[in-house]
């Protein structure tokens, strides 16, 4: 991830971010004009230009999703090579289309910062996700409850300010997006002959299969992991293993039936069978997520308002949060707590350059985290997020009533 900022000066102001960190670089020159944000933490190369008043001037994403699906997942060495191929051309294209010229390659951003004595401002990758909604929904005010669900992360936090996050829950084992990707590969969704499934992420493919076929989300009783633990942490591995067992059992039954009839074993389960498994997976995910978010609301309600102020909204982001069924379930939870559900547009829920540039601009406005020696800055792929309050949540032992998710939620068409 690399962001840049432009002044009314021959040189540019530079903003740089990579993996879990973003770096903002500034010249002591007149009148800041815009911020360039570059995102490359996973398998998408995202670039965006934002003006100082928060207007997105241009943005592009060079996606590796199709290749990742074909390879069965993100391969770091290949992803890095493709980032190196795409970052310059994508950045130059965005800058040119936005009316900004830039002759220096982004790959040498840190060296240029040293050469031109440009200060830096570090920013957390997940904080950028959490703050994106303040760009797309200007009416949003702190504090708000934010849920981030993606291929690499799952966390729930109270956002009290620009740099003030209280972590209430996190994914303890696998991330939700990673589990959905693995289950989609296990069911061979990319081989069903539908190009949308062939090039979709695992979560999106599961959503499409469940929505476009007549399904029963309760047909396969997948568990709700850690249902007896009264905290806000997520565990998706239990759902993963249970779904794997269901798929294996169905394959065994299919094999025995086929051999009995004609000796031919089809390589893939019937569509209606796969669709029901997908619907059951979505239901299990939605139930688990909604229960954890409801407990977060109950925990905040039980605490001192000075430490845990009541949220003005429930904000969701990340690729998994773009799932229409999960969103519908979370909308129900938000309504139960009299707060609106807010979500950035789907293309801003996944990794993108806009969130990087916007977060850099917010920090620049308040003059925060400025580092004048670039040699003191390094990338932190596992930087901690906010203040960890999960132990307080466990100690409170908040019991919640079951949340009934209407059947109509599962008959919605995917977005």
VODONU-665249 format. One record per residue (C-alpha): residue number from 1; chain; x, y, z. Coordinates in nm, 3 decimals, padded with zeros to 5 digits. Layout:
N
[NUM 'A' [X Y Z]],
...
END
This chain:
415
[1 'A' [00.000 00.000 00.000]],
[2 'A' [00.141 00.340 -00.095]],
[3 'A' [-00.027 00.682 -00.078]],
[4 'A' [00.089 01.016 -00.219]],
[5 'A' [-00.019 01.377 -00.172]],
[6 'A' [00.016 01.655 -00.430]],
[7 'A' [00.092 02.022 -00.369]],
[8 'A' [00.090 02.325 -00.597]],
[9 'A' [00.461 02.266 -00.640]],
[10 'A' [00.669 02.069 -00.895]],
[11 'A' [00.728 01.800 -00.637]],
[12 'A' [00.461 01.581 -00.481]],
[13 'A' [00.367 01.508 -00.127]],
[14 'A' [00.405 01.138 -00.060]],
[15 'A' [00.192 00.896 00.138]],
[16 'A' [00.306 00.535 00.164]],
[17 'A' [00.145 00.225 00.310]],
[18 'A' [00.223 -00.147 00.291]],
[19 'A' [00.078 -00.459 00.451]],
[20 'A' [-00.063 -00.341 00.788]],
[21 'A' [00.094 00.008 00.778]],
[22 'A' [00.045 00.325 00.579]],
[23 'A' [00.301 00.599 00.545]],
[24 'A' [00.218 00.963 00.487]],
[25 'A' [00.492 01.194 00.359]],
[26 'A' [00.473 01.568 00.342]],
[27 'A' [00.672 01.856 00.198]],
[28 'A' [00.682 02.189 00.378]],
[29 'A' [00.535 02.354 00.070]],
[30 'A' [00.220 02.556 00.020]],
[31 'A' [-00.138 02.434 -00.003]],
[32 'A' [-00.195 02.060 00.003]],
[33 'A' [-00.407 01.958 -00.297]],
[34 'A' [-00.469 01.583 -00.277]],
[35 'A' [-00.375 01.245 -00.133]],
[36 'A' [-00.279 00.935 -00.333]],
[37 'A' [-00.348 00.604 -00.158]],
[38 'A' [-00.204 00.269 -00.263]],
[39 'A' [-00.321 -00.064 -00.119]],
[40 'A' [-00.130 -00.391 -00.169]],
[41 'A' [-00.167 -00.589 00.153]],
[42 'A' [-00.324 -00.902 00.003]],
[43 'A' [-00.408 -00.987 -00.360]],
[44 'A' [-00.553 -00.663 -00.499]],
[45 'A' [-00.354 -00.358 -00.608]],
[46 'A' [-00.574 -00.060 -00.524]],
[47 'A' [-00.495 00.302 -00.609]],
[48 'A' [-00.700 00.615 -00.540]],
[49 'A' [-00.666 00.993 -00.540]],
[50 'A' [-00.865 01.201 -00.288]],
[51 'A' [-00.880 01.581 -00.271]],
[52 'A' [-00.832 01.760 00.061]],
[53 'A' [-01.208 01.809 00.092]],
[54 'A' [-01.261 01.431 00.078]],
[55 'A' [-01.372 01.399 -00.285]],
[56 'A' [-01.257 01.081 -00.464]],
[57 'A' [-01.097 01.211 -00.784]],
[58 'A' [-01.012 00.872 -00.931]],
[59 'A' [-00.961 00.511 -00.826]],
[60 'A' [-00.870 00.174 -00.975]],
[61 'A' [-00.817 -00.181 -00.852]],
[62 'A' [-00.602 -00.435 -01.035]],
[63 'A' [-00.759 -00.754 -00.900]],
[64 'A' [-00.589 -01.093 -00.869]],
[65 'A' [-00.913 -01.266 -00.762]],
[66 'A' [-00.952 -01.472 -01.080]],
[67 'A' [-00.599 -01.608 -01.054]],
[68 'A' [-00.632 -01.673 -00.681]],
[69 'A' [-00.950 -01.874 -00.742]],
[70 'A' [-00.777 -02.080 -01.014]],
[71 'A' [-00.476 -02.144 -00.787]],
[72 'A' [-00.697 -02.239 -00.493]],
[73 'A' [-00.600 -01.940 -00.281]],
[74 'A' [-00.362 -01.647 -00.248]],
[75 'A' [00.003 -01.745 -00.301]],
[76 'A' [00.219 -01.471 -00.141]],
[77 'A' [00.512 -01.499 -00.384]],
[78 'A' [00.286 -01.477 -00.690]],
[79 'A' [00.079 -01.198 -00.535]],
[80 'A' [00.394 -00.998 -00.467]],
[81 'A' [00.516 -01.038 -00.824]],
[82 'A' [00.182 -00.925 -00.965]],
[83 'A' [00.178 -00.625 -00.730]],
[84 'A' [00.519 -00.527 -00.867]],
[85 'A' [00.385 -00.558 -01.223]],
[86 'A' [00.064 -00.365 -01.159]],
[87 'A' [00.154 -00.091 -00.909]],
[88 'A' [00.333 00.142 -01.151]],
[89 'A' [00.090 00.120 -01.443]],
[90 'A' [-00.217 00.140 -01.220]],
[91 'A' [-00.077 00.437 -01.028]],
[92 'A' [00.029 00.622 -01.342]],
[93 'A' [-00.315 00.561 -01.495]],
[94 'A' [-00.496 00.694 -01.188]],
[95 'A' [-00.274 01.000 -01.165]],
[96 'A' [-00.305 01.074 -01.537]],
[97 'A' [-00.684 01.038 -01.534]],
[98 'A' [-00.704 01.260 -01.228]],
[99 'A' [-00.497 01.527 -01.400]],
[100 'A' [-00.187 01.470 -01.187]],
[101 'A' [00.152 01.388 -01.339]],
[102 'A' [00.408 01.182 -01.152]],
[103 'A' [00.738 01.058 -01.293]],
[104 'A' [00.867 00.866 -00.994]],
[105 'A' [00.793 00.495 -00.937]],
[106 'A' [00.595 00.413 -00.625]],
[107 'A' [00.824 00.121 -00.544]],
[108 'A' [01.094 00.372 -00.448]],
[109 'A' [00.869 00.579 -00.223]],
[110 'A' [01.069 00.531 00.094]],
[111 'A' [01.397 00.611 -00.078]],
[112 'A' [01.242 00.928 -00.219]],
[113 'A' [01.117 01.022 00.125]],
[114 'A' [01.474 01.009 00.250]],
[115 'A' [01.607 01.191 -00.056]],
[116 'A' [01.352 01.473 -00.034]],
[117 'A' [01.328 01.477 00.348]],
[118 'A' [00.957 01.395 00.349]],
[119 'A' [00.799 01.318 00.691]],
[120 'A' [00.581 01.009 00.738]],
[121 'A' [00.261 00.925 00.931]],
[122 'A' [00.202 00.551 01.008]],
[123 'A' [-00.158 00.423 00.980]],
[124 'A' [-00.300 00.081 01.067]],
[125 'A' [-00.453 -00.111 00.775]],
[126 'A' [-00.758 -00.220 00.977]],
[127 'A' [-00.812 00.131 01.111]],
[128 'A' [-00.838 00.242 00.748]],
[129 'A' [-01.112 -00.018 00.695]],
[130 'A' [-01.291 00.093 01.011]],
[131 'A' [-01.288 00.460 00.910]],
[132 'A' [-01.398 00.421 00.547]],
[133 'A' [-01.762 00.472 00.645]],
[134 'A' [-01.684 00.826 00.763]],
[135 'A' [-01.603 00.908 00.399]],
[136 'A' [-01.905 00.740 00.241]],
[137 'A' [-02.145 00.851 00.517]],
[138 'A' [-02.041 01.203 00.628]],
[139 'A' [-02.325 01.209 00.881]],
[140 'A' [-02.161 00.927 01.080]],
[141 'A' [-02.027 01.043 01.417]],
[142 'A' [-01.808 00.882 01.683]],
[143 'A' [-01.852 00.658 01.870]],
[144 'A' [-01.976 00.367 01.660]],
[145 'A' [-01.955 -00.011 01.676]],
[146 'A' [-01.756 -00.150 01.384]],
[147 'A' [-01.746 -00.506 01.254]],
[148 'A' [-01.471 -00.601 01.008]],
[149 'A' [-01.501 -00.937 00.833]],
[150 'A' [-01.264 -01.028 00.552]],
[151 'A' [-01.038 -01.294 00.408]],
[152 'A' [-00.765 -01.207 00.655]],
[153 'A' [-00.943 -01.065 00.957]],
[154 'A' [-01.247 -01.077 01.181]],
[155 'A' [-01.283 -00.820 01.456]],
[156 'A' [-01.543 -00.623 01.648]],
[157 'A' [-01.458 -00.290 01.811]],
[158 'A' [-01.599 00.030 01.954]],
[159 'A' [-01.455 00.321 01.757]],
[160 'A' [-01.450 00.623 01.990]],
[161 'A' [-01.235 00.845 01.769]],
[162 'A' [-00.986 00.871 01.485]],
[163 'A' [-00.717 00.689 01.683]],
[164 'A' [-00.930 00.546 01.963]],
[165 'A' [-01.047 00.185 01.924]],
[166 'A' [-01.162 -00.061 02.192]],
[167 'A' [-01.130 -00.420 02.072]],
[168 'A' [-01.427 -00.630 02.192]],
[169 'A' [-01.388 -00.944 01.982]],
[170 'A' [-01.168 -01.107 01.721]],
[171 'A' [-01.143 -01.425 01.514]],
[172 'A' [-00.962 -01.677 01.733]],
[173 'A' [-00.866 -01.924 01.462]],
[174 'A' [-00.934 -01.888 01.090]],
[175 'A' [-01.070 -01.571 00.934]],
[176 'A' [-01.428 -01.589 00.799]],
[177 'A' [-01.323 -01.522 00.440]],
[178 'A' [-01.057 -01.792 00.451]],
[179 'A' [-01.311 -02.051 00.572]],
[180 'A' [-01.560 -01.956 00.299]],
[181 'A' [-01.287 -01.978 00.033]],
[182 'A' [-01.185 -02.326 00.149]],
[183 'A' [-01.544 -02.453 00.158]],
[184 'A' [-01.611 -02.314 -00.191]],
[185 'A' [-01.305 -02.501 -00.321]],
[186 'A' [-01.413 -02.815 -00.137]],
[187 'A' [-01.752 -02.803 -00.314]],
[188 'A' [-01.579 -02.726 -00.648]],
[189 'A' [-01.806 -02.425 -00.708]],
[190 'A' [-01.569 -02.283 -00.971]],
[191 'A' [-01.623 -02.601 -01.180]],
[192 'A' [-02.001 -02.583 -01.204]],
[193 'A' [-01.995 -02.415 -01.546]],
[194 'A' [-02.111 -02.070 -01.431]],
[195 'A' [-01.851 -01.802 -01.510]],
[196 'A' [-01.972 -01.594 -01.217]],
[197 'A' [-01.881 -01.879 -00.985]],
[198 'A' [-01.559 -01.952 -01.168]],
[199 'A' [-01.417 -01.607 -01.104]],
[200 'A' [-01.590 -01.520 -00.776]],
[201 'A' [-01.441 -01.528 -00.430]],
[202 'A' [-01.547 -01.823 -00.218]],
[203 'A' [-01.790 -01.620 -00.010]],
[204 'A' [-01.951 -01.465 -00.315]],
[205 'A' [-01.984 -01.803 -00.488]],
[206 'A' [-02.154 -01.953 -00.181]],
[207 'A' [-02.392 -01.656 -00.167]],
[208 'A' [-02.485 -01.693 -00.534]],
[209 'A' [-02.545 -02.067 -00.504]],
[210 'A' [-02.769 -02.025 -00.200]],
[211 'A' [-02.967 -01.734 -00.345]],
[212 'A' [-03.035 -01.864 -00.695]],
[213 'A' [-03.164 -02.208 -00.600]],
[214 'A' [-03.453 -02.329 -00.384]],
[215 'A' [-03.279 -02.398 -00.054]],
[216 'A' [-03.341 -02.487 00.308]],
[217 'A' [-03.085 -02.315 00.535]],
[218 'A' [-03.181 -02.551 00.819]],
[219 'A' [-03.143 -02.875 00.623]],
[220 'A' [-02.794 -02.936 00.759]],
[221 'A' [-02.760 -02.849 01.126]],
[222 'A' [-02.419 -02.683 01.141]],
[223 'A' [-02.305 -02.584 01.493]],
[224 'A' [-02.266 -02.243 01.650]],
[225 'A' [-01.908 -02.270 01.783]],
[226 'A' [-01.836 -02.155 02.139]],
[227 'A' [-02.204 -02.082 02.201]],
[228 'A' [-02.148 -02.137 02.573]],
[229 'A' [-01.865 -01.883 02.592]],
[230 'A' [-02.006 -01.544 02.686]],
[231 'A' [-01.768 -01.321 02.493]],
[232 'A' [-01.752 -01.149 02.155]],
[233 'A' [-01.477 -01.361 01.998]],
[234 'A' [-01.546 -01.552 01.677]],
[235 'A' [-01.455 -01.911 01.592]],
[236 'A' [-01.530 -02.021 01.238]],
[237 'A' [-01.327 -02.343 01.240]],
[238 'A' [-01.612 -02.540 01.399]],
[239 'A' [-01.845 -02.445 01.114]],
[240 'A' [-01.572 -02.532 00.865]],
[241 'A' [-01.512 -02.881 01.005]],
[242 'A' [-01.884 -02.956 01.040]],
[243 'A' [-01.949 -02.848 00.680]],
[244 'A' [-01.658 -03.062 00.560]],
[245 'A' [-01.814 -03.365 00.733]],
[246 'A' [-02.152 -03.295 00.570]],
[247 'A' [-01.993 -03.264 00.225]],
[248 'A' [-01.796 -03.586 00.274]],
[249 'A' [-02.110 -03.773 00.383]],
[250 'A' [-02.305 -03.645 00.083]],
[251 'A' [-02.025 -03.747 -00.152]],
[252 'A' [-02.021 -04.096 -00.002]],
[253 'A' [-02.397 -04.129 -00.043]],
[254 'A' [-02.373 -03.999 -00.400]],
[255 'A' [-02.097 -04.247 -00.483]],
[256 'A' [-02.286 -04.543 -00.339]],
[257 'A' [-02.608 -04.448 -00.519]],
[258 'A' [-02.432 -04.394 -00.853]],
[259 'A' [-02.241 -04.722 -00.836]],
[260 'A' [-02.561 -04.903 -00.757]],
[261 'A' [-02.742 -04.754 -01.058]],
[262 'A' [-02.491 -04.745 -01.342]],
[263 'A' [-02.139 -04.765 -01.205]],
[264 'A' [-02.069 -04.400 -01.293]],
[265 'A' [-01.953 -04.164 -01.020]],
[266 'A' [-02.017 -03.794 -01.098]],
[267 'A' [-01.726 -03.570 -01.000]],
[268 'A' [-01.948 -03.306 -00.838]],
[269 'A' [-02.254 -03.321 -00.612]],
[270 'A' [-02.595 -03.226 -00.757]],
[271 'A' [-02.668 -02.853 -00.773]],
[272 'A' [-02.961 -02.865 -00.530]],
[273 'A' [-02.749 -03.053 -00.279]],
[274 'A' [-02.462 -02.804 -00.306]],
[275 'A' [-02.703 -02.511 -00.280]],
[276 'A' [-02.849 -02.644 00.046]],
[277 'A' [-02.501 -02.683 00.193]],
[278 'A' [-02.423 -02.324 00.091]],
[279 'A' [-02.745 -02.198 00.251]],
[280 'A' [-02.666 -02.387 00.572]],
[281 'A' [-02.316 -02.238 00.582]],
[282 'A' [-02.457 -01.888 00.538]],
[283 'A' [-02.709 -01.945 00.817]],
[284 'A' [-02.441 -02.073 01.057]],
[285 'A' [-02.216 -01.775 00.980]],
[286 'A' [-02.499 -01.525 01.015]],
[287 'A' [-02.621 -01.671 01.345]],
[288 'A' [-02.271 -01.672 01.496]],
[289 'A' [-02.190 -01.318 01.384]],
[290 'A' [-02.525 -01.172 01.494]],
[291 'A' [-02.499 -01.326 01.841]],
[292 'A' [-02.153 -01.183 01.895]],
[293 'A' [-02.257 -00.837 01.779]],
[294 'A' [-02.568 -00.845 02.002]],
[295 'A' [-02.350 -00.937 02.301]],
[296 'A' [-02.126 -00.638 02.220]],
[297 'A' [-02.429 -00.408 02.238]],
[298 'A' [-02.538 -00.565 02.568]],
[299 'A' [-02.186 -00.532 02.708]],
[300 'A' [-02.165 -00.163 02.617]],
[301 'A' [-02.510 -00.108 02.771]],
[302 'A' [-02.386 -00.260 03.099]],
[303 'A' [-02.073 -00.044 03.124]],
[304 'A' [-01.996 00.313 03.226]],
[305 'A' [-02.100 00.556 02.954]],
[306 'A' [-01.778 00.751 03.004]],
[307 'A' [-01.565 00.449 02.909]],
[308 'A' [-01.803 00.274 02.669]],
[309 'A' [-02.034 00.539 02.521]],
[310 'A' [-02.342 00.412 02.338]],
[311 'A' [-02.267 00.378 01.965]],
[312 'A' [-02.441 00.600 01.712]],
[313 'A' [-02.439 00.321 01.451]],
[314 'A' [-02.332 -00.031 01.363]],
[315 'A' [-02.073 -00.007 01.085]],
[316 'A' [-01.973 -00.314 00.885]],
[317 'A' [-01.695 -00.357 00.632]],
[318 'A' [-01.476 -00.620 00.471]],
[319 'A' [-01.549 -00.858 00.186]],
[320 'A' [-01.749 -01.104 00.400]],
[321 'A' [-01.965 -00.820 00.534]],
[322 'A' [-02.077 -00.755 00.176]],
[323 'A' [-02.278 -01.080 00.191]],
[324 'A' [-02.646 -00.987 00.161]],
[325 'A' [-02.768 -01.249 00.411]],
[326 'A' [-02.513 -01.149 00.675]],
[327 'A' [-02.604 -00.783 00.619]],
[328 'A' [-02.973 -00.859 00.657]],
[329 'A' [-02.908 -01.037 00.986]],
[330 'A' [-02.695 -00.750 01.114]],
[331 'A' [-02.965 -00.504 01.009]],
[332 'A' [-03.200 -00.693 01.240]],
[333 'A' [-02.951 -00.662 01.528]],
[334 'A' [-02.907 -00.290 01.460]],
[335 'A' [-03.284 -00.239 01.466]],
[336 'A' [-03.311 -00.424 01.798]],
[337 'A' [-03.067 -00.171 01.943]],
[338 'A' [-03.219 00.138 01.777]],
[339 'A' [-02.912 00.226 01.572]],
[340 'A' [-02.868 00.241 01.194]],
[341 'A' [-02.666 -00.015 01.001]],
[342 'A' [-02.403 00.158 00.789]],
[343 'A' [-02.187 -00.009 00.526]],
[344 'A' [-01.962 00.143 00.259]],
[345 'A' [-02.034 00.042 -00.103]],
[346 'A' [-01.923 -00.314 -00.178]],
[347 'A' [-01.614 -00.204 -00.374]],
[348 'A' [-01.492 -00.010 -00.068]],
[349 'A' [-01.552 -00.301 00.171]],
[350 'A' [-01.260 -00.495 00.026]],
[351 'A' [-00.900 -00.369 00.021]],
[352 'A' [-00.875 -00.050 -00.185]],
[353 'A' [-00.671 00.265 -00.230]],
[354 'A' [-00.955 00.497 -00.127]],
[355 'A' [-00.952 00.384 00.235]],
[356 'A' [-00.576 00.435 00.253]],
[357 'A' [-00.585 00.785 00.108]],
[358 'A' [-00.884 00.885 00.323]],
[359 'A' [-00.723 00.764 00.647]],
[360 'A' [-00.403 00.944 00.553]],
[361 'A' [-00.596 01.265 00.495]],
[362 'A' [-00.774 01.239 00.831]],
[363 'A' [-00.442 01.202 01.012]],
[364 'A' [-00.284 01.481 00.811]],
[365 'A' [-00.567 01.714 00.910]],
[366 'A' [-00.493 01.670 01.280]],
[367 'A' [-00.115 01.655 01.234]],
[368 'A' [-00.088 01.313 01.397]],
[369 'A' [00.185 01.045 01.385]],
[370 'A' [00.432 01.253 01.186]],
[371 'A' [00.775 01.088 01.163]],
[372 'A' [01.061 01.291 01.019]],
[373 'A' [01.315 01.011 00.987]],
[374 'A' [01.193 00.748 00.733]],
[375 'A' [01.460 00.504 00.853]],
[376 'A' [01.266 00.471 01.180]],
[377 'A' [00.959 00.337 00.995]],
[378 'A' [00.910 -00.031 00.917]],
[379 'A' [00.622 -00.251 00.806]],
[380 'A' [00.431 -00.441 01.076]],
[381 'A' [00.218 -00.720 00.925]],
[382 'A' [00.067 -00.805 01.267]],
[383 'A' [00.033 -00.463 01.428]],
[384 'A' [-00.209 -00.470 01.727]],
[385 'A' [-00.548 -00.306 01.681]],
[386 'A' [-00.668 -00.063 01.948]],
[387 'A' [-00.698 -00.139 02.321]],
[388 'A' [-00.781 -00.503 02.388]],
[389 'A' [-01.095 -00.511 02.609]],
[390 'A' [-01.191 -00.872 02.538]],
[391 'A' [-01.108 -00.984 02.894]],
[392 'A' [-01.360 -00.730 03.029]],
[393 'A' [-01.625 -00.873 02.797]],
[394 'A' [-01.557 -01.227 02.921]],
[395 'A' [-01.567 -01.116 03.285]],
[396 'A' [-01.905 -00.950 03.234]],
[397 'A' [-02.055 -01.287 03.127]],
[398 'A' [-02.335 -01.123 02.932]],
[399 'A' [-02.617 -01.363 02.849]],
[400 'A' [-02.824 -01.285 02.541]],
[401 'A' [-03.155 -01.418 02.421]],
[402 'A' [-03.157 -01.613 02.093]],
[403 'A' [-03.195 -01.396 01.784]],
[404 'A' [-03.454 -01.529 01.542]],
[405 'A' [-03.354 -01.464 01.183]],
[406 'A' [-03.662 -01.449 00.954]],
[407 'A' [-03.681 -01.699 00.669]],
[408 'A' [-03.725 -01.407 00.428]],
[409 'A' [-03.361 -01.316 00.486]],
[410 'A' [-03.249 -01.632 00.308]],
[411 'A' [-03.466 -01.580 00.002]],
[412 'A' [-03.309 -01.246 -00.088]],
[413 'A' [-03.127 -01.206 -00.417]],
[414 'A' [-02.754 -01.140 -00.372]],
[415 'A' [-02.629 -00.787 -00.426]],
END
